[in-house]
Amino acid sequence: MPPTSPKLLSPHKGPRLIVYAQTFHDPAGNYHSLLPLLTNNTGITHVIVAAIHINEKPEDLTLNDHSPDDKRYDTLWSEVKWLQGSGVKVLGMLGGAAKGSYERLTGSEEKFEAYYQPLKALVQTHGLDGLDLDVEEEVPLSTPTRLIHRLRADFGADFLITMAPVATALIPDPKLEPHQRPPRPRLAEPGTPNPLHPTLPHLSGFSYPELECSPAGQEIAWYNTQFYCGWGDAGTTAWYDTIIAAGNWKPEKIVLGVVTNPGNGAGHVNIESLQRVCSELREKYQIVGKGFGGVMGWEYFNCGECDDDLVHVTGLELDNDTVQAGWVKALGMVLRTQEPEHLHRKKPDLGGITAEEIRQMVGGLPGPSVPWSDEKINGLVTIGFSRQEAVAALNATDGNVDLAAGFLFDHV
């Protein structure tokens, strides 16, 4: 008799298991079905449909390159209903690497309304459970704040609002000398980041600590944090631990974001190592507040399609129908089971971190994998910028050294 699969938690309990879905068809036009996430009992809790773009004409809202109502998406929207009927929450992702969506939501109320109304109609038409705000362009804090408050007013308390910062956006800048570090405001709630302390370089232009400590920040369900492409590392718990300890972020609001395939971005962590990291994080933080926030994978259509992952998932004998479902289920067996095997670790000490300890913690982090050559990075370092700043600028300019240098001189 085959071994009995462990019983999984209900979708609204425990660490989240999230995948983004952006590539819906293969080159021949065949649809990548999401239903194996259900039929293989993977433990999936959330699917994020990507990417919604606000274009120059307000009425030209697109899901990737086509209207959300294009016939090519008929199967997708029908599967969304199946997922939701099984308890899986389905969100849409707004923004991403293609810039412009948030710039168009910036400015006058009249301009905001013109671009917001088609977005609102999309959410209503397809019954999405929430929106993931992936801001990868420089905008003022007022832009996400206004959008968050409007979404809450229009869709109610159960509507999920998430964000997708890179990991460096949540880590206080350790280069500031002690006398330069801003004091923590009296009204800032204990256990939250210092809203006045600048962070390491990132993509969004505004301060995530300031957002988190504002009324709008209380509406954010969690952060799908990108620990890849030079912005962080998911190969150990070090970067995640630093965010929680140095910034006092609540672990239940920080989701570990990974790439599911080496082709999806630099910093891929093989599934065997990722299982170990997730097990350690779940064990460590389940006795702190509400526990580990979970894992998100970018993206679903090709997850697990590399030699190391194929061999490991096959060896687990998970009885999965597809490679993709096997990759997700391998994490589900770690994150979504009712009773973790090991609960013996000492409760981590997340308080009393000094400024110097933060400096040492960030300075001693393992370097993340980056998509740019040492030659490009060192070319920017030699003109006076740190390696982290150089990588951030190259990421922001798609590897163009000249544009990256201009970016650094203008913004750092």
C-alpha positions as CSV (number, residue, x, y, z in Angstrom):
1,M,0.0,0.0,0.0
2,P,1.5,3.5,-0.9
3,P,2.2,5.8,2.0
4,T,-0.6,8.2,3.0
5,S,0.0,11.8,2.0
6,P,0.2,14.1,5.0
7,K,-3.0,16.2,5.6
8,L,-2.6,19.8,4.4
9,L,-3.7,22.9,6.1
10,S,-6.8,24.8,4.9
11,P,-5.8,27.5,2.4
12,H,-6.3,30.4,4.8
13,K,-4.0,29.0,7.5
14,G,-0.2,28.6,7.7
15,P,2.6,29.8,5.4
16,R,1.3,30.8,2.0
17,L,2.3,29.0,-1.2
18,I,2.0,31.3,-4.2
19,V,2.8,31.1,-7.9
20,Y,2.6,33.8,-10.5
21,A,1.2,32.9,-13.9
22,Q,2.2,35.1,-16.8
23,T,3.1,32.8,-19.7
24,F,-0.2,31.2,-20.6
25,H,0.6,29.6,-23.9
26,D,3.6,27.8,-25.5
27,P,5.0,28.9,-28.8
28,A,2.5,26.7,-30.7
29,G,-0.4,28.3,-28.9
30,N,-1.1,25.5,-26.5
31,Y,-2.5,26.6,-23.1
32,H,-0.6,26.0,-19.9
33,S,-3.3,24.8,-17.5
34,L,-3.4,25.8,-13.9
35,L,-5.7,22.9,-12.9
36,P,-2.9,20.5,-11.9
37,L,-2.3,22.8,-9.0
38,L,-5.7,21.4,-7.7
39,T,-5.7,17.9,-9.1
40,N,-2.3,17.1,-7.7
41,N,-3.1,18.4,-4.1
42,T,-0.1,20.7,-4.2
43,G,-1.1,22.8,-1.2
44,I,-1.3,26.0,-3.4
45,T,-3.0,28.9,-1.6
46,H,-2.7,31.8,-4.0
47,V,-2.3,32.3,-7.8
48,I,-1.3,35.8,-9.1
49,V,-2.3,36.4,-12.8
50,A,0.3,38.7,-14.5
51,A,0.8,41.2,-15.7
52,I,-1.9,44.0,-16.0
53,H,-0.6,47.1,-17.8
54,I,-2.1,50.6,-17.9
55,N,-1.3,52.0,-21.3
56,E,-1.3,55.5,-22.8
57,K,-5.0,55.4,-23.6
58,P,-7.0,54.6,-20.5
59,E,-9.3,52.2,-22.4
60,D,-6.3,50.2,-23.7
61,L,-5.7,48.2,-20.5
62,T,-4.0,44.9,-21.3
63,L,-3.1,41.6,-19.7
64,N,0.4,41.3,-21.1
65,D,0.0,42.3,-24.8
66,H,-3.7,41.8,-25.3
67,S,-7.1,42.9,-23.9
68,P,-8.1,40.8,-20.8
69,D,-11.2,40.0,-22.8
70,D,-9.4,38.5,-25.7
71,K,-10.5,35.0,-26.6
72,R,-7.1,33.7,-25.9
73,Y,-7.8,34.2,-22.2
74,D,-11.2,32.4,-22.1
75,T,-9.7,29.2,-20.6
76,L,-7.7,31.2,-18.1
77,W,-10.7,33.0,-16.7
78,S,-12.7,29.7,-16.5
79,E,-9.9,28.1,-14.6
80,V,-9.7,31.1,-12.2
81,K,-13.3,30.2,-11.2
82,W,-12.3,26.5,-10.6
83,L,-9.4,27.6,-8.4
84,Q,-11.5,30.0,-6.4
85,G,-14.2,27.4,-6.0
86,S,-11.5,25.2,-4.4
87,G,-10.5,27.8,-1.9
88,V,-7.5,29.2,-3.8
89,K,-7.4,33.0,-3.9
90,V,-6.6,34.5,-7.3
91,L,-5.1,38.0,-7.6
92,G,-4.0,40.1,-10.6
93,M,-0.6,41.7,-10.8
94,L,-0.4,45.3,-11.8
95,G,2.8,46.7,-13.2
96,G,6.1,44.7,-13.2
97,A,9.1,45.3,-15.4
98,A,7.1,47.2,-18.1
99,K,7.1,50.7,-16.7
100,G,4.3,53.3,-17.1
101,S,1.3,51.9,-15.2
102,Y,2.1,53.7,-11.9
103,E,3.2,56.9,-13.6
104,R,-0.2,57.1,-15.2
105,L,-1.9,56.7,-11.8
106,T,0.2,59.6,-10.5
107,G,-1.0,63.2,-10.6
108,S,-4.4,64.9,-10.6
109,E,-7.6,63.2,-9.5
110,E,-9.0,63.5,-13.0
111,K,-6.0,61.7,-14.5
112,F,-6.2,59.0,-11.8
113,E,-9.9,58.4,-12.3
114,A,-9.4,58.0,-16.1
115,Y,-6.8,55.3,-15.7
116,Y,-8.3,53.7,-12.6
117,Q,-11.8,53.0,-13.8
118,P,-10.8,50.4,-16.5
119,L,-8.7,48.6,-13.8
120,K,-11.6,48.6,-11.4
121,A,-13.8,47.1,-14.2
122,L,-11.3,44.3,-14.9
123,V,-11.3,43.3,-11.2
124,Q,-15.1,43.3,-11.1
125,T,-15.6,41.5,-14.4
126,H,-13.3,38.6,-13.6
127,G,-14.0,38.5,-9.8
128,L,-10.4,38.8,-8.7
129,D,-9.7,38.3,-5.0
130,G,-7.1,41.1,-4.9
131,L,-4.4,43.0,-6.7
132,D,-0.6,42.6,-6.3
133,L,1.1,46.0,-6.8
134,D,4.5,45.5,-8.4
135,V,6.0,49.0,-8.6
136,E,9.2,48.8,-10.6
137,E,9.4,52.5,-11.5
138,E,10.1,55.6,-9.5
139,V,6.9,57.2,-8.2
140,P,6.0,59.2,-5.0
141,L,4.6,57.5,-1.9
142,S,1.3,59.2,-2.7
143,T,0.8,57.0,-5.7
144,P,0.5,53.6,-4.0
145,T,-1.2,55.2,-1.0
146,R,-4.0,56.6,-3.1
147,L,-4.5,53.4,-5.0
148,I,-4.5,51.3,-1.9
149,H,-7.1,53.4,-0.2
150,R,-9.3,53.5,-3.3
151,L,-9.1,49.7,-3.7
152,R,-10.1,49.2,-0.1
153,A,-13.0,51.6,-0.4
154,D,-14.3,50.0,-3.7
155,F,-13.8,46.3,-2.9
156,G,-14.2,46.0,0.9
157,A,-12.3,44.5,3.8
158,D,-11.8,41.0,2.2
159,F,-10.1,42.2,-0.9
160,L,-6.4,41.3,-0.8
161,I,-3.8,44.0,-1.5
162,T,-0.2,42.9,-1.8
163,M,3.0,44.4,-3.0
164,A,6.2,43.0,-4.6
165,P,9.3,44.9,-3.5
166,V,12.8,43.7,-4.0
167,A,14.5,42.5,-0.8
168,T,16.8,45.5,-0.5
169,A,13.8,47.8,-0.2
170,L,13.1,46.3,3.2
171,I,16.7,46.5,4.7
172,P,17.9,49.7,6.4
173,D,21.0,51.3,4.8
174,P,23.9,50.3,7.1
175,K,26.2,52.9,5.7
176,L,24.7,55.7,7.8
177,E,26.9,56.6,10.7
178,P,25.3,56.4,14.1
179,H,24.9,60.2,14.4
180,Q,23.1,60.3,11.0
181,R,20.6,57.6,11.7
182,P,17.1,59.1,12.3
183,P,15.5,58.5,15.7
184,R,12.5,56.3,15.7
185,P,9.2,58.3,15.9
186,R,7.3,57.9,19.2
187,L,4.2,57.0,17.3
188,A,5.8,54.2,15.3
189,E,4.3,50.9,16.5
190,P,6.8,48.5,18.1
191,G,7.6,45.6,15.8
192,T,7.5,47.8,12.6
193,P,10.4,49.3,10.6
194,N,11.6,52.8,11.3
195,P,9.8,54.9,8.7
196,L,12.5,57.5,8.7
197,H,15.5,55.3,8.1
198,P,16.5,55.1,4.4
199,T,16.9,51.6,2.9
200,L,19.3,50.1,0.5
201,P,18.7,50.9,-3.3
202,H,15.6,49.5,-4.9
203,L,13.2,50.1,-7.7
204,S,10.1,51.9,-6.5
205,G,11.3,55.4,-5.6
206,F,9.4,55.6,-2.3
207,S,10.1,54.2,1.2
208,Y,8.4,50.9,2.0
209,P,9.1,51.4,5.8
210,E,7.3,54.7,5.6
211,L,4.4,53.0,3.7
212,E,4.2,50.1,6.2
213,C,3.9,52.5,9.1
214,S,1.1,54.6,7.5
215,P,-2.6,53.8,7.4
216,A,-2.2,52.5,3.9
217,G,0.4,50.1,5.1
218,Q,-2.1,48.5,7.4
219,E,-4.2,47.5,4.3
220,I,-1.3,45.5,2.8
221,A,-1.8,41.8,3.4
222,W,1.8,40.9,2.7
223,Y,4.9,41.6,0.6
224,N,5.9,39.2,-2.2
225,T,9.5,40.1,-1.7
226,Q,12.0,39.4,-4.6
227,F,15.1,37.6,-3.4
228,Y,16.6,37.2,-6.9
229,C,18.1,39.1,-9.9
230,G,20.8,40.6,-7.6
231,W,18.3,42.0,-5.1
232,G,18.6,39.2,-2.5
233,D,19.4,35.6,-2.0
234,A,17.1,32.7,-1.1
235,G,19.8,30.0,-0.9
236,T,20.0,30.5,2.9
237,T,17.8,32.1,5.6
238,A,20.3,35.0,6.0
239,W,18.7,37.7,3.9
240,Y,15.2,36.9,5.2
241,D,16.4,36.9,8.8
242,T,18.1,40.2,8.2
243,I,14.9,41.8,7.0
244,I,13.0,40.6,10.0
245,A,15.6,41.4,12.6
246,A,17.1,44.6,11.2
247,G,13.9,46.2,10.1
248,N,11.5,44.7,12.6
249,W,9.2,43.6,9.9
250,K,6.5,41.0,11.0
251,P,7.5,37.7,9.4
252,E,3.9,36.9,8.5
253,K,3.9,39.9,6.1
254,I,7.2,38.9,4.3
255,V,6.9,36.2,1.6
256,L,10.1,34.7,0.3
257,G,10.1,35.3,-3.5
258,V,12.1,33.0,-5.7
259,V,12.5,32.2,-9.4
260,T,11.2,28.8,-10.3
261,N,13.6,28.2,-13.2
262,P,17.1,29.4,-14.1
263,G,15.6,30.9,-17.3
264,N,13.3,33.2,-15.3
265,G,16.1,35.3,-13.7
266,A,19.4,35.2,-11.9
267,G,19.5,33.6,-8.4
268,H,17.7,30.4,-9.0
269,V,17.8,28.0,-6.0
270,N,17.3,24.3,-6.6
271,I,14.2,22.8,-5.1
272,E,16.1,20.6,-2.7
273,S,17.9,23.6,-1.1
274,L,14.7,25.6,-1.2
275,Q,12.9,22.9,0.7
276,R,15.5,23.1,3.4
277,V,15.4,26.9,3.6
278,C,11.6,26.9,3.8
279,S,11.6,24.2,6.5
280,E,14.1,26.3,8.6
281,L,12.0,29.5,8.1
282,R,8.8,27.8,9.0
283,E,10.3,26.2,12.1
284,K,12.0,29.4,13.2
285,Y,9.1,31.8,12.8
286,Q,6.0,29.8,13.7
287,I,6.6,30.7,17.3
288,V,7.0,34.4,16.5
289,G,3.7,36.2,16.0
290,K,1.7,34.5,13.2
291,G,4.7,32.7,11.7
292,F,6.6,32.6,8.4
293,G,4.9,34.4,5.5
294,G,5.4,31.7,2.9
295,V,6.9,31.4,-0.5
296,M,6.1,32.8,-4.0
297,G,7.5,31.5,-7.2
298,W,8.0,33.4,-10.5
299,E,6.5,31.8,-12.5
300,Y,4.4,28.7,-12.9
301,F,4.6,27.6,-16.6
302,N,8.2,26.3,-16.5
303,C,8.8,25.7,-12.7
304,G,11.0,22.8,-12.0
305,E,12.1,22.4,-15.7
306,C,15.9,22.1,-15.0
307,D,18.0,19.0,-14.4
308,D,18.5,19.3,-10.7
309,D,14.9,20.0,-9.9
310,L,13.6,17.2,-12.2
311,V,15.8,14.6,-10.6
312,H,14.9,15.7,-7.0
313,V,11.2,16.0,-7.6
314,T,11.0,12.6,-9.4
315,G,12.8,11.0,-6.4
316,L,10.2,12.3,-4.0
317,E,7.5,10.1,-5.6
318,L,4.8,12.8,-5.2
319,D,2.6,11.1,-7.8
320,N,2.3,14.4,-9.7
321,D,1.0,14.7,-13.3
322,T,3.2,17.5,-14.4
323,V,6.7,18.9,-13.7
324,Q,5.2,22.2,-12.6
325,A,2.8,20.5,-10.1
326,G,5.6,18.5,-8.7
327,W,7.7,21.5,-8.0
328,V,4.9,23.3,-6.2
329,K,3.9,20.1,-4.3
330,A,7.5,19.6,-3.2
331,L,7.2,23.0,-1.4
332,G,3.7,22.2,-0.2
333,M,5.0,19.1,1.6
334,V,7.2,21.5,3.6
335,L,5.0,24.5,4.0
336,R,1.4,23.3,4.0
337,T,1.5,20.1,6.2
338,Q,-0.5,20.3,9.4
339,E,2.4,19.2,11.7
340,P,6.0,20.1,10.9
341,E,8.4,17.3,11.9
342,H,10.8,19.4,14.0
343,L,9.8,22.0,16.5
344,H,12.8,22.1,18.7
345,R,14.6,25.4,17.9
346,K,14.9,28.2,20.4
347,K,12.7,31.2,19.8
348,P,14.8,33.7,17.7
349,D,15.8,36.9,19.5
350,L,14.4,39.7,17.2
351,G,14.7,42.5,19.7
352,G,17.6,44.6,20.9
353,I,19.4,44.7,17.6
354,T,22.0,47.6,17.7
355,A,22.9,49.8,14.8
356,E,26.3,48.2,14.6
357,E,24.8,44.7,14.6
358,I,22.6,45.7,11.7
359,R,25.7,47.1,9.9
360,Q,27.6,43.8,10.4
361,M,24.5,41.7,9.5
362,V,24.0,43.4,6.2
363,G,27.7,43.7,5.4
364,G,28.1,40.0,6.1
365,L,25.3,38.7,3.9
366,P,26.2,36.2,1.2
367,G,26.4,38.0,-2.1
368,P,23.3,37.3,-4.3
369,S,23.7,36.0,-7.9
370,V,23.5,38.8,-10.4
371,P,22.8,38.8,-14.1
372,W,25.6,41.3,-15.0
373,S,29.3,40.6,-15.6
374,D,32.0,41.7,-13.1
375,E,33.3,44.0,-15.8
376,K,30.1,46.0,-15.9
377,I,29.7,46.1,-12.1
378,N,33.4,47.0,-11.4
379,G,33.2,49.8,-14.0
380,L,30.6,51.5,-11.8
381,V,32.3,50.6,-8.6
382,T,35.5,52.3,-9.7
383,I,33.7,55.7,-10.2
384,G,32.7,55.7,-6.5
385,F,29.6,53.6,-6.0
386,S,29.1,50.4,-4.0
387,R,28.6,47.0,-5.6
388,Q,25.0,46.9,-4.4
389,E,24.3,50.3,-5.9
390,A,26.0,49.3,-9.2
391,V,23.9,46.1,-9.4
392,A,20.7,48.1,-8.6
393,A,21.5,50.6,-11.4
394,L,22.2,47.9,-13.9
395,N,19.0,46.1,-13.0
396,A,17.1,49.4,-13.5
397,T,18.6,50.1,-16.9
398,D,18.6,46.5,-18.3
399,G,22.4,46.3,-18.1
400,N,23.3,49.5,-19.9
401,V,26.4,50.8,-18.2
402,D,26.1,54.4,-19.5
403,L,22.5,54.7,-18.4
404,A,23.3,53.0,-15.1
405,A,26.0,55.6,-14.4
406,G,23.6,58.4,-15.1
407,F,21.0,56.7,-12.9
408,L,23.5,56.6,-10.0
409,F,24.7,60.2,-10.3
410,D,21.0,61.3,-10.4
411,H,19.7,59.2,-7.6
412,V,22.4,58.1,-5.2
